[in-house]
Amino acid sequence: MVDGIRQTASALKQGRIRICNTCKDAMREFSVYRWDERGGRDAPLKQNDHAMDDIRYFVSTVLQG
């Protein structure tokens, strides 16, 4: 999962993907996406993340081949 998040961050920074401002769920989730600080491992909280999962899946399958 963390590798997919890193790939997505890289794709966003490189302009390989863009999020349209009409994608309300994705825009909202970018603002509330949080890392789990209690878990002792590098992982996001699994809440408010359906659009984030969709974007990560797209990057790791379609964009990466």
N, C-alpha and C positions, 0 to 999 in steps of 0.2 A: 504494500500500500504506500509506504513512504517513497519508494522509487517512483511510483506513478504520480505522486504529488510533486516530486522534484521535476519529473518530465513535464508535467503540466505548467509548473512555474516557469520552466525554461521556455516552453512553447509560447507562453504569454509574453515573456520578456523579449523574445526574438520576433514577435509579431506573427508567428506561424498560426496562431488562433486569436480571435478577438471575440469578445462577448458584447453582443448587441444590447443597447440600453433598453430595448423592449423585452429582454429576457429578465423579467421581474424577479423570478425565483432565484436565478443565478446571481443577480445583482444583490439581492437581499442576503443570500447565503455567503457571499464574499465578505460581507460586513459582520456576520455573526460566527464565522468559522473559527474554531478555537482548538488549541492543542491541549491534551490532557496533561495537566501539571502534576496530578496525583499518582499516575500509573507507574512512574519509574521507567517508562520507555517512551520512545519517540513515536507518538501516535495521536491522531486527532480525536476529539470527542465525537462519538457516533450519534450526533443529533443535528437537526437542521442541515443535512448534507446530501439530500437526494440529487440536487442539481450538480453539486461538486463531484459526486460519484459518477454521474453521467459524463461530465466533462473529462474526468480522469480516465474513464473507460474509453472515450473517444480518442484521447491522446495516445493511450497505450496500445490501442488496436488499430485504428484507422491511420493515424498520423505516423506511428512507428512501423507500420506495415505488419 
